Amino acid sequence: MNISKITPKLTSEIKTNLPAIRYRVLDVPIKAVPIQLDSDLPLSNVSAKILKSLIHAETISSKTFIKERNSGVLVPVYITKFEREGKKYLNLKDENACKLGYLDMEKPQQGYFNNPIGDDYIYNSMEVTTLESVNKGCKASPYSGIGTELLKAAVLESKKSGYNGRLHLMAYNSHPPTPFYYKCGFRFLDSEKNSLMEKFLSSSASNSSINFDEPIQKGLMYLPDENIDYLLNIKF
């Protein structure tokens, strides 16, 4: 008997005819390879979701929690991200890979703002260009924490990009509105607007129907250095 010609039997059939996919690990493109799955060991739910994100060229950045507004139960969610043409895209997804919110951010645009603080801070911070979630109004939303968790992830991306966690954005009277950003630690460049916002928040604490003044409905806002840790440590 020629032992060198003996082919060992497989304990289970291995599927090798699946198509090759291109995936990313730690933002480093990896050469396309075929996936081999043991037929006796089906993919777990978590593995399937991870693969789904990888197939869409996203990396899973972190796991966090948001709160169901009615029950108060903490729900596990994932921050996924990808980059395109220098812009970062962050998505917040539940365990079924359903997108609950997203945030876009990019490096500061030199010469965009004419402000003394701009040279010192705005041009040394990343700009949040879009922030959206399934929450459309605080009282009507199914969850609390979507926007906050995305901003926390943006701070971490700012640190990785060499901007020390600094962020700035142009806020409008939409969803989320300026009071949300203010509660997260953002401030207007105009100190008078900050005073007006403080008065509004203290007045609206007992009356949620109060409308805030037009001067604080929109404007350039930034996250001061001293408020970065405050944002990262907000609990629900």
Beta strands, then each sheet from edge to edge (+ up, - down):
strand 1: 14-15
strand 2: 24-25
strand 3: 28-29
strand 4: 37-38
strand 5: 59-68
strand 6: 74-84
strand 7: 87-93
strand 8: 99-106
strand 9: 126-133
strand 10: 143-144
strand 11: 167-171
strand 12: 187-188
strand 13: 219-222
sheet 1: 1+ 4-
sheet 2: 2+ 3-
sheet 3: 10+ 5- 6+ 7- 8+ 9- 11- 13+ 12-
end
